[in-house]
Amino acid sequence: MKIAFYSPLKSPNHPVPSGDRLMARLLMKAMRLSGHEVEVVSELRSFVREPDGEDAQTLKIAAEAERDKIATTWATGETPDIWFCYHPYYKARDLLGPVLCRDFNIPYVTAEASYSPKRNTMGWGAVQAELLADLHFAAVNICFTKRDHDGLEKADVNIRCAMLPPFIDACAFAKILPSPTRYRLATVAMMRPGDKLSSYQALANALKTVPSDLPWTLDIIGDGPEREAVHGFFNEIDQSRIIWHGEQKAEKIADILSCASLYVWPGHGEAYGLAYMEAQAAGLAVIAERIAGVPEVVRDGETGILTDPGDVKAYADALIKLMTEDDLRQTMATNARHFATVERSLENAAITLNKILKNLPEQTS
């Protein structure tokens, strides 16, 4: 099939790396693996910080012009078989696809759409209503987590949903044989405000309570606008224990992870966290918090340990446990590698996604 791919929050071609960009690329790769022709149909970014105002009005005008441009192209050539929208939500609605799909009678599909009722009382009520109408119109809304699936179902029981568990292309990680160094910890995360900054602080606070006689080190891979604040969180820790790598390419990240023995990241606000999947593909047991979508990608007691949110002592205890209990850590590491490279592989995801796209139900007009 010919698939028009659109990501209103961040294009797959965006220059700044992120989990959103990576998943957009993975979805396109999975569809191409099944033989579909996939092209990014628009680079229009529909993100707005407020529901109305000058930015929203400017975006509305830009979206109308973009729809007209796409419609003109389709009117004189071949139309796609599917419009595939990745990650629409209240701050980044798909202002193109639903209208074009109605006009050209094309199936509309979303992936990782989310709906948050609490936003209705925060000035986003009208936008949320339009988003809900888009999701109701879709032939199917592909959910990566039970959390998102239940959220859509609760918002409208008639919304059509399908499940596709989070996945990765584990090739770069699977081809490297793990050579873990005991007590060597690693984490990969952007240094930006909000949940990322909060997770860095939680990690630093837990490490401060680990007995000093345990000779742990921590590889930190990542960079961003909150670099100074992140460094500050670790100031009270012996700096010889911390290795700052900055932003790195996938191949280098795979090399660093393959030499570590534990992946540590609390995961505040993570939708699921592809970095967890990559770490497990590299053969690392994970220590995270049982929060947001993290349990969708880390199996507590099997591929790692999940602790209660905000419990610094429990997190530190988990660190100590897996640093000192070799057999348990190695068992979890083996389970983690199989989980990420086999169960959640790109190839398996491509099969599941292809079945969904090949069996689309009739969408609501």
C-alpha positions as CSV (number, residue, x, y, z in Angstrom):
1,M,0.0,0.0,0.0
2,K,0.9,3.6,-0.4
3,I,1.0,5.3,3.0
4,A,1.0,9.0,3.7
5,F,2.9,9.4,7.0
6,Y,2.4,12.5,9.2
7,S,3.7,13.4,12.7
8,P,2.2,16.7,13.9
9,L,4.4,17.0,17.0
10,K,7.8,16.2,15.4
11,S,8.6,15.1,11.9
12,P,10.7,12.0,11.4
13,N,13.1,14.4,9.6
14,H,13.5,16.8,12.5
15,P,17.1,17.5,13.3
16,V,16.8,17.1,17.1
17,P,16.8,13.5,18.4
18,S,14.0,12.3,20.7
19,G,11.9,9.3,21.5
20,D,9.1,10.8,19.3
21,R,11.4,11.1,16.3
22,L,12.8,7.6,16.9
23,M,9.4,5.9,17.1
24,A,8.1,7.8,14.0
25,R,11.1,6.4,12.1
26,L,10.6,2.9,13.5
27,L,7.0,2.9,12.4
28,M,7.9,3.9,8.9
29,K,10.7,1.2,8.9
30,A,8.2,-1.4,10.1
31,M,5.7,-0.6,7.3
32,R,8.4,-0.6,4.7
33,L,9.6,-4.0,6.0
34,S,6.2,-5.3,5.0
35,G,6.5,-3.9,1.5
36,H,4.5,-0.7,1.9
37,E,5.5,2.5,0.2
38,V,5.8,5.1,3.0
39,E,6.4,8.8,2.5
40,V,6.3,11.8,4.9
41,V,3.3,13.8,3.5
42,S,4.0,17.0,5.4
43,E,6.5,18.7,7.6
44,L,3.9,21.0,9.2
45,R,4.4,21.1,13.0
46,S,1.1,21.7,14.7
47,F,2.4,22.0,18.3
48,V,0.9,24.9,20.3
49,R,1.4,25.8,23.9
50,E,-2.0,27.5,24.4
51,P,-5.4,26.5,22.9
52,D,-6.0,30.0,21.4
53,G,-4.1,33.1,20.7
54,E,-1.8,34.3,17.9
55,D,0.1,31.0,17.5
56,A,-3.1,29.0,17.2
57,Q,-4.5,31.3,14.6
58,T,-1.3,31.3,12.6
59,L,-1.2,27.5,12.7
60,K,-4.8,27.4,11.5
61,I,-4.0,29.5,8.4
62,A,-0.8,27.4,7.7
63,A,-2.8,24.2,8.0
64,E,-5.4,25.4,5.5
65,A,-2.7,26.2,3.0
66,E,-1.0,22.9,3.6
67,R,-4.2,21.0,3.0
68,D,-4.9,22.9,-0.2
69,K,-1.4,22.1,-1.4
70,I,-1.7,18.4,-0.7
71,A,-5.2,18.2,-2.1
72,T,-4.0,19.9,-5.4
73,T,-1.2,17.3,-5.6
74,W,-3.6,14.4,-5.0
75,A,-6.2,15.7,-7.5
76,T,-3.7,15.6,-10.3
77,G,-2.0,12.3,-9.3
78,E,-2.3,9.2,-7.2
79,T,-3.8,9.3,-3.8
80,P,-2.5,7.2,-0.9
81,D,-4.2,4.1,0.4
82,I,-3.9,5.2,4.0
83,W,-3.1,8.4,6.0
84,F,-1.1,7.4,9.0
85,C,-0.8,9.9,11.8
86,Y,1.7,9.4,14.6
87,H,1.1,10.8,18.1
88,P,-1.8,13.3,17.9
89,Y,-2.8,14.8,21.2
90,Y,-4.3,18.0,22.5
91,K,-1.2,20.2,21.9
92,A,-0.4,18.7,18.5
93,R,-3.6,17.8,16.7
94,D,-3.6,16.5,13.1
95,L,-5.1,19.5,11.3
96,L,-4.6,17.9,7.9
97,G,-5.5,14.2,7.8
98,P,-9.1,14.0,8.9
99,V,-10.2,16.7,6.4
100,L,-8.2,15.2,3.5
101,C,-9.3,11.7,4.3
102,R,-13.0,12.7,4.3
103,D,-12.6,14.6,1.0
104,F,-10.7,11.8,-0.8
105,N,-12.3,8.8,1.0
106,I,-9.0,7.6,2.4
107,P,-8.8,5.5,5.6
108,Y,-7.4,7.5,8.6
109,V,-5.2,5.7,11.1
110,T,-3.5,7.0,14.2
111,A,-0.7,5.6,16.4
112,E,0.0,6.6,20.0
113,A,-2.9,9.0,20.2
114,S,-3.7,10.2,23.7
115,Y,-6.7,11.9,25.3
116,S,-6.6,13.5,28.7
117,P,-10.0,14.5,30.2
118,K,-8.4,16.8,32.8
119,R,-7.3,19.1,30.0
120,N,-11.0,19.9,29.4
121,T,-11.1,22.2,32.5
122,M,-7.8,23.9,31.6
123,G,-9.0,25.8,28.5
124,W,-8.5,22.9,26.0
125,G,-12.1,21.8,26.0
126,A,-12.9,22.8,22.4
127,V,-9.6,21.3,21.1
128,Q,-10.2,18.1,23.0
129,A,-13.6,17.7,21.5
130,E,-12.1,18.1,18.0
131,L,-9.4,15.6,18.9
132,L,-12.0,13.1,20.1
133,A,-13.9,13.5,16.9
134,D,-10.8,12.8,14.9
135,L,-10.1,9.6,16.9
136,H,-13.7,8.5,16.5
137,F,-13.4,9.0,12.8
138,A,-10.3,6.9,12.5
139,A,-10.5,3.4,11.1
140,V,-8.2,2.4,13.9
141,N,-6.2,4.0,16.7
142,I,-3.0,2.0,17.4
143,C,-2.1,2.0,21.1
144,F,1.3,1.1,22.4
145,T,0.3,0.9,26.0
146,K,-2.7,-0.4,28.0
147,R,-2.7,3.0,29.7
148,D,-3.4,4.8,26.4
149,H,-5.8,2.2,25.2
150,D,-7.9,2.4,28.4
151,G,-7.8,6.2,28.2
152,L,-9.3,6.3,24.6
153,E,-11.9,3.6,25.5
154,K,-13.0,5.5,28.6
155,A,-13.3,8.7,26.5
156,D,-15.5,7.0,23.9
157,V,-16.4,3.3,24.0
158,N,-17.0,3.4,20.2
159,I,-13.4,4.4,19.4
160,R,-11.7,1.6,17.5
161,C,-8.4,0.6,18.9
162,A,-5.7,-2.0,18.3
163,M,-2.6,-2.9,20.3
164,L,1.0,-2.7,19.1
165,P,3.5,-3.1,22.0
166,P,6.5,-0.7,22.0
167,F,9.4,-2.1,19.9
168,I,12.9,-1.2,18.6
169,D,15.2,-2.0,15.9
170,A,17.7,-4.0,18.0
171,C,20.2,-4.6,15.2
172,A,22.9,-2.3,16.5
173,F,22.6,-3.8,20.0
174,A,22.1,-7.4,19.1
175,K,25.3,-7.6,17.0
176,I,27.5,-6.7,20.0
177,L,28.2,-9.3,22.5
178,P,27.6,-7.9,26.0
179,S,30.8,-7.6,28.2
180,P,29.4,-6.2,31.4
181,T,31.6,-4.7,34.0
182,R,30.4,-5.2,37.5
183,Y,29.3,-2.0,39.3
184,R,29.2,-0.1,36.0
185,L,25.9,1.7,35.6
186,A,24.6,3.6,32.6
187,T,21.8,5.9,31.6
188,V,20.7,7.6,28.4
189,A,18.4,10.7,28.5
190,M,18.1,14.2,27.2
191,M,18.8,17.0,29.7
192,R,15.6,19.1,29.4
193,P,13.1,20.6,31.9
194,G,10.3,18.7,33.4
195,D,10.2,14.9,33.8
196,K,13.8,14.3,32.5
197,L,15.2,16.8,34.9
198,S,13.2,15.3,37.7
199,S,14.4,11.8,36.9
200,Y,18.1,12.9,36.9
201,Q,17.5,14.5,40.3
202,A,15.9,11.3,41.7
203,L,18.8,9.2,40.3
204,A,21.4,11.4,41.9
205,N,19.5,11.4,45.3
206,A,19.4,7.6,45.3
207,L,23.1,7.2,44.4
208,K,24.1,9.5,47.3
209,T,22.7,7.0,49.7
210,V,24.5,4.0,48.3
211,P,27.3,2.9,50.6
212,S,30.6,4.4,49.5
213,D,32.4,1.1,49.7
214,L,30.5,-0.1,46.6
215,P,32.8,0.9,43.7
216,W,30.1,1.9,41.3
217,T,30.5,4.2,38.3
218,L,27.9,5.9,36.1
219,D,28.0,6.5,32.4
220,I,25.6,9.4,31.5
221,I,24.8,9.8,27.8
222,G,22.8,12.9,26.9
223,D,22.8,16.6,26.6
224,G,20.4,19.5,26.5
225,P,19.4,22.9,27.9
226,E,19.4,21.7,31.5
227,R,23.0,20.4,31.3
228,E,24.2,22.7,34.1
229,A,21.3,21.7,36.4
230,V,21.9,18.0,35.8
231,H,25.6,18.4,36.6
232,G,24.7,20.2,39.8
233,F,22.6,17.2,41.0
234,F,25.7,15.1,41.0
235,N,28.1,17.6,42.5
236,E,28.1,16.0,46.0
237,I,29.1,12.7,44.4
238,D,32.8,11.8,43.9
239,Q,33.3,13.0,40.3
240,S,35.6,10.2,39.5
241,R,32.5,7.9,39.5
242,I,30.7,9.9,36.8
243,I,31.5,9.7,33.1
244,W,29.8,12.4,31.1
245,H,29.5,11.4,27.4
246,G,27.2,14.1,26.1
247,E,25.0,13.3,23.1
248,Q,26.1,10.2,21.1
249,K,25.1,8.4,18.0
250,A,23.3,5.0,18.2
251,E,26.4,3.0,17.5
252,K,28.4,4.6,20.3
253,I,25.5,4.3,22.7
254,A,25.4,0.6,21.9
255,D,29.1,0.2,22.6
256,I,28.8,2.0,26.0
257,L,25.8,0.0,27.1
258,S,27.4,-3.3,26.2
259,C,30.1,-2.6,28.8
260,A,27.8,-1.7,31.6
261,S,26.0,-4.1,33.9
262,L,22.9,-2.0,34.9
263,Y,20.7,0.5,33.3
264,V,19.4,3.1,35.8
265,W,16.7,5.6,35.0
266,P,13.7,6.4,37.3
267,G,11.5,7.3,34.2
268,H,9.2,10.1,35.5
269,G,6.5,10.7,33.0
270,E,7.8,8.3,30.4
271,A,5.1,7.3,27.9
272,Y,7.1,4.0,27.8
273,G,10.7,4.8,27.0
274,L,12.5,3.3,24.1
275,A,15.8,3.8,25.8
276,Y,14.8,1.1,28.2
277,M,14.2,-1.3,25.3
278,E,17.6,-0.4,23.8
279,A,19.4,-1.0,27.2
280,Q,17.7,-4.4,27.5
281,A,18.7,-5.2,23.9
282,A,22.3,-4.5,25.0
283,G,21.9,-7.1,27.8
284,L,21.3,-4.8,30.8
285,A,18.9,-5.4,33.7
286,V,17.0,-2.2,34.4
287,I,16.2,-0.3,37.6
288,A,13.3,2.2,37.2
289,E,10.2,3.4,38.9
290,R,6.8,1.8,38.5
291,I,5.4,4.9,36.9
292,A,3.5,6.1,33.8
293,G,4.2,3.7,30.9
294,V,7.5,2.2,32.2
295,P,5.9,-1.2,33.2
296,E,5.0,-1.7,29.5
297,V,8.7,-2.0,28.6
298,V,10.3,-3.3,31.8
299,R,9.1,-6.6,33.4
300,D,9.4,-6.2,37.1
301,G,11.2,-9.1,38.6
302,E,12.1,-10.5,35.2
303,T,14.0,-8.0,33.2
304,G,14.6,-5.5,36.0
305,I,13.3,-4.0,39.2
306,L,10.5,-1.4,39.4
307,T,10.2,0.6,42.6
308,D,7.4,2.8,44.0
309,P,7.4,6.3,42.5
310,G,9.4,8.8,44.6
311,D,10.7,6.2,47.0
312,V,14.4,7.1,47.1
313,K,15.3,4.4,49.6
314,A,13.6,1.7,47.6
315,Y,15.4,2.8,44.5
316,A,18.8,2.8,46.3
317,D,18.0,-0.6,47.8
318,A,17.4,-1.9,44.3
319,L,20.7,-0.5,43.1
320,I,22.5,-2.2,45.9
321,K,20.7,-5.5,45.3
322,L,21.5,-5.8,41.6
323,M,25.1,-4.5,42.1
324,T,25.8,-7.2,44.7
325,E,23.7,-10.2,43.6
326,D,25.5,-11.3,40.5
327,D,23.3,-14.3,39.7
328,L,20.1,-12.4,39.9
329,R,21.4,-9.5,37.8
330,Q,22.8,-11.9,35.1
331,T,19.5,-13.8,34.9
332,M,17.6,-10.5,34.5
333,A,20.1,-9.4,31.9
334,T,19.6,-12.5,29.8
335,N,15.8,-12.2,30.1
336,A,16.1,-8.5,29.1
337,R,18.1,-9.2,26.0
338,H,15.6,-11.8,24.8
339,F,12.7,-9.6,25.6
340,A,14.0,-6.7,23.6
341,T,15.7,-8.5,20.6
342,V,13.0,-11.2,20.1
343,E,9.7,-10.4,21.7
344,R,9.8,-6.7,20.9
345,S,11.8,-6.8,17.7
346,L,11.2,-4.6,14.7
347,E,10.4,-7.8,12.7
348,N,7.6,-8.9,15.1
349,A,6.2,-5.4,15.2
350,A,6.1,-5.2,11.4
351,I,4.0,-8.4,11.3
352,T,1.6,-7.1,13.9
353,L,1.3,-3.7,12.2
354,N,0.8,-5.2,8.8
355,K,-2.1,-7.3,10.0
356,I,-3.7,-4.2,11.5
357,L,-3.3,-2.2,8.3
358,K,-4.5,-5.0,6.1
359,N,-7.7,-5.5,8.1
360,L,-8.9,-2.0,8.7
361,P,-12.6,-1.7,9.7
362,E,-14.9,0.8,8.0
363,Q,-14.3,4.3,9.6
364,T,-17.1,6.6,10.7
365,S,-18.0,9.3,8.3
